[in-house]
């Protein structure tokens, strides 16, 4: 009732007769009651608005907590699966080598593959630590999109020297606010996902386009595709290798795709997956600001072949 009290004070100090309530004056009663009514209405509206704001804040907090819990559960489930598989392979290969030493090269290759997979797992887990736990946001800086994409492809080529990636970006230099290391991790995860599970010998494609509000990163393979029933949950910790009713005998990428979604969401972007006529296309977007755009001629169309 602070508004009502304020109206009474105004009437008392600033309405003739000053510092006095005189309801015998002509029109005084109407003025006093009118201002009192306005004060009551204002007070009630203010109270209702504050209560609505409090309820909205509580709902947003509850929703954020629910999303965090879902993310934590999916992360733990994916970690337990994806860490167990390569560790089992390393232990099995080591044990087999002790019994059959003449198959050294094959076993060492298996151990190397599993160790690289574990390294990728560690990188993914470390990337989560770059996202603020309270706000689910990241620390951004202005980055050149083509440089971030190139760095991600170089990291990918170090792990898959025989892979071929066709990269195309717009002619103009595009600058976007982002955490460059995290976006590289997203690109790396999707490229590695396609290389391991698409079952294709054709080159992968990474191309970038834009509109007034967003920059879009497209990663396309020409392989077996994804079961349509799995696409809607592919970023929720599912294992991508279980496609078309088959498995490829390799570790799943559930944690990788789940972390991709976490990273892009923290950047206020979106990420999707869809089948095309000859495989799968992943696409994620990053918001941009118009003042960050610079039209600088720059042609990039490269085949990364190592």
C-alpha positions in Angstrom: 0.0 0.0 0.0 3.0 2.3 -0.5 1.1 4.0 -3.4 -1.9 4.7 -1.3 0.2 6.2 1.5 2.0 8.4 -1.1 -1.4 9.7 -2.4 -2.5 10.6 1.1 0.8 12.4 1.7 0.5 14.3 -1.5 -3.1 15.3 -0.6 -1.9 16.4 2.9 1.2 18.4 1.9 0.6 19.7 -1.6 -3.2 20.1 -2.0 -5.0 23.2 -0.7 -5.5 23.6 2.2 -1.8 22.6 2.8 -1.0 20.2 5.6 -4.6 19.7 6.3 -7.5 17.5 5.2 -10.6 19.7 4.6 -13.4 17.7 3.1 -15.8 20.7 3.5 -14.1 22.4 0.5 -16.0 22.2 -2.8 -14.5 19.5 -5.0 -12.0 18.4 -2.4 -13.7 15.1 -1.7 -13.8 14.2 -5.4 -10.1 15.0 -5.9 -9.1 13.1 -2.8 -11.1 10.0 -3.6 -10.0 10.1 -7.3 -6.3 10.2 -6.3 -6.9 7.6 -3.7 -8.5 5.3 -6.2 -5.6 5.8 -8.6 -3.2 5.0 -5.9 -5.0 1.8 -5.0 -5.2 0.7 -8.6 -1.5 1.5 -9.2 -0.6 -0.4 -6.0 -2.6 -3.5 -7.0 -1.2 -3.5 -10.5 2.4 -3.1 -9.3 1.9 -5.9 -6.8 0.4 -8.2 -9.5 3.2 -7.4 -11.9 5.9 -8.1 -9.3 4.2 -11.4 -8.5 4.0 -12.3 -12.2 7.7 -11.5 -12.6 8.5 -13.6 -9.6 6.6 -16.5 -10.9 8.2 -16.2 -14.4 11.6 -16.1 -12.8 10.9 -19.2 -10.8 9.6 -21.0 -13.9 12.7 -20.0 -15.9 14.9 -21.2 -13.1 13.0 -24.5 -12.8 13.2 -25.0 -16.6 17.0 -24.3 -16.6 17.5 -26.7 -13.7 15.5 -29.4 -15.6 17.6 -28.9 -18.7 20.8 -29.1 -16.7 19.6 -32.3 -15.0 18.7 -33.8 -18.4 22.1 -32.8 -19.8 23.8 -34.3 -16.8 21.9 -37.6 -17.1 22.6 -37.9 -20.8 26.2 -37.0 -20.3 26.7 -39.6 -17.6 24.9 -42.3 -19.7 27.0 -41.5 -22.8 30.2 -41.3 -20.9 29.6 -44.7 -19.2 29.0 -46.3 -22.6 31.7 -44.6 -24.7 34.4 -44.9 -22.1 33.7 -48.6 -21.4 33.9 -49.6 -25.0 37.5 -48.5 -25.9 38.8 -49.5 -22.4 37.4 -53.0 -23.0 39.1 -53.0 -26.4 42.5 -51.9 -25.0 42.4 -54.5 -22.2 41.3 -57.2 -24.6 44.0 -56.4 -27.1 46.6 -56.3 -24.5 45.6 -59.6 -23.1 45.5 -61.2 -26.6 48.9 -59.8 -27.4 50.4 -61.5 -24.3 49.0 -64.8 -25.7 49.6 -64.2 -29.5 52.6 -62.0 -29.9 52.8 -62.6 -33.7 49.8 -60.3 -34.3 51.5 -57.2 -32.9 50.7 -54.8 -35.7 47.0 -55.4 -35.7 46.7 -55.2 -31.9 48.8 -52.0 -31.7 46.5 -50.4 -34.4 43.5 -51.4 -32.3 45.1 -49.9 -29.2 45.9 -46.7 -31.1 42.4 -46.3 -32.3 40.9 -46.8 -28.9 43.4 -44.4 -27.3 42.5 -41.8 -29.9 38.9 -42.3 -29.1 39.5 -41.8 -25.4 41.5 -38.6 -26.3 38.4 -37.3 -28.2 36.3 -38.2 -25.2 38.5 -36.2 -22.9 38.5 -33.2 -25.2 34.7 -33.3 -25.3 34.5 -33.5 -21.5 37.0 -30.6 -21.2 34.9 -28.5 -23.6 32.0 -28.7 -21.1 34.1 -26.9 -18.5 34.3 -23.9 -20.8 30.5 -23.4 -20.4 29.4 -21.4 -17.3 27.5 -23.8 -15.0 25.2 -21.0 -13.6 24.2 -19.2 -16.8 24.9 -22.0 -19.4 26.7 -19.4 -21.5 30.2 -19.2 -22.9 32.9 -16.4 -23.1 32.8 -15.2 -26.7 35.2 -13.2 -28.8 35.0 -12.0 -32.4 36.3 -14.7 -34.7 36.7 -15.2 -38.4 34.4 -18.1 -39.5 36.8 -19.4 -42.2 39.7 -19.6 -39.8 37.7 -21.5 -37.2 36.5 -24.0 -39.8 40.0 -24.5 -41.2 41.4 -25.1 -37.8 38.8 -27.7 -37.1 39.5 -29.5 -40.4 43.2 -29.5 -39.7 42.6 -31.2 -36.3 40.3 -33.7 -38.0 43.0 -34.5 -40.7 45.5 -35.3 -38.0 43.3 -38.1 -36.8 42.1 -39.2 -40.3 44.9 -38.5 -42.7 43.2 -40.4 -45.6 39.9 -38.5 -45.2 38.9 -35.9 -47.8 36.9 -32.8 -46.8 35.6 -30.3 -49.3 35.4 -26.8 -47.7 33.6 -23.8 -49.1 32.8 -20.5 -47.4 31.4 -17.2 -48.7 33.7 -14.8 -50.5 33.2 -12.1 -47.9 35.0 -12.3 -44.5 32.4 -13.3 -41.8 33.1 -12.4 -38.2 31.0 -13.9 -35.5 31.1 -13.8 -31.7 31.9 -17.3 -30.4 34.2 -19.5 -28.3 36.4 -20.7 -31.2 37.7 -23.8 -29.4 34.2 -25.0 -28.7 32.9 -24.4 -32.2 36.0 -26.3 -33.5 35.0 -29.1 -31.3 31.5 -29.2 -32.7 32.8 -29.3 -36.3 35.4 -32.0 -35.3 32.7 -34.1 -33.6 30.4 -34.1 -36.6 33.2 -34.7 -39.1 34.5 -37.6 -37.1 31.0 -38.9 -36.7 30.5 -39.0 -40.4 33.9 -40.5 -41.1 33.4 -43.4 -38.7 29.7 -44.2 -39.3 28.6 -43.0 -42.8 30.2 -46.1 -44.5 31.1 -44.0 -47.5 34.3 -43.5 -49.6 33.1 -40.2 -51.0 34.5 -36.9 -49.6 32.8 -35.1 -46.8 31.6 -31.6 -47.3 31.8 -28.6 -45.0 30.2 -25.4 -46.4 29.1 -22.2 -44.7 26.4 -19.7 -45.7 24.6 -16.8 -44.0 21.6 -14.6 -43.9 21.0 -11.3 -42.1 20.8 -12.8 -38.6 22.8 -16.1 -38.6 25.8 -17.9 -40.0 25.1 -21.6 -40.9 27.6 -24.4 -40.9 26.6 -27.4 -43.0 28.5 -30.8 -42.7 27.3 -33.4 -45.2 28.2 -37.0 -45.8 27.2 -39.4 -48.6 26.6 -42.6 -46.6 23.9 -44.8 -45.2 21.9 -42.0 -43.5 20.1 -42.1 -40.1 16.8 -43.9 -39.3 14.1 -41.1 -39.3 12.9 -42.3 -35.9 16.3 -41.5 -34.4 16.8 -38.0 -35.8 14.6 -36.3 -33.3 16.7 -37.7 -30.4 20.1 -37.9 -32.1 21.4 -35.0 -29.9 20.1 -36.4 -26.7 22.8 -39.0 -26.0 21.7 -41.7 -28.5 24.4 -43.7 -30.4 24.6 -42.6 -34.0 26.1 -45.9 -35.1 22.8 -47.8 -34.7 21.4 -46.6 -38.0 19.2 -48.4 -40.5 18.9 -51.2 -38.1 22.6 -51.9 -38.3 25.7 -51.3 -36.2 29.2 -50.7 -37.5 31.0 -52.2 -34.6 32.6 -49.0 -33.5 32.0 -46.7 -30.5 28.9 -44.6 -30.5 29.0 -40.8 -30.9 26.2 -40.2 -28.4 28.3 -38.0 -26.1 29.8 -36.1 -29.0 26.5 -35.1 -30.5 25.0 -34.3 -27.1 27.9 -32.0 -26.4 27.5 -30.4 -29.8 24.0 -29.4 -28.9 25.1 -28.2 -25.5 27.8 -26.0 -27.1 25.5 -24.5 -29.8 22.7 -23.9 -27.3 25.2 -22.0 -25.1 25.9 -19.8 -28.2 22.2 -19.1 -28.6 22.2 -21.1 -31.9 20.4 -24.2 -33.1 21.6 -27.6 -34.4 19.8 -30.1 -36.6 20.3 -33.3 -38.5 18.4 -34.5 -41.6 18.7 -37.1 -44.3 19.2 -36.0 -47.9 19.1 -38.1 -51.0 22.5 -39.6 -50.5 23.4 -39.4 -46.8 23.1 -37.0 -43.8 23.5 -33.3 -43.4 24.2 -31.7 -40.0 23.6 -28.0 -39.7 24.2 -25.6 -36.8 23.7 -21.8 -36.7 25.4 -19.0 -34.8 23.8 -15.6 -34.4 25.6 -12.6 -35.7 25.4 -8.8 -35.3 25.2 -6.6 -38.4 27.9 -4.3 -37.1 30.3 -7.3 -37.0 30.0 -8.0 -40.8 32.7 -6.8 -43.1 32.7 -7.3 -46.8 36.3 -8.1 -47.5 37.1 -10.2 -50.7 38.3 -13.6 -49.7 38.0 -16.7 -51.8 38.3 -20.1 -50.1 37.4 -23.4 -51.7 39.9 -26.1 -50.6 40.2 -29.9 -50.6 42.0 -30.9 -47.4 43.9 -34.0 -48.4 46.7 -33.9 -45.8 
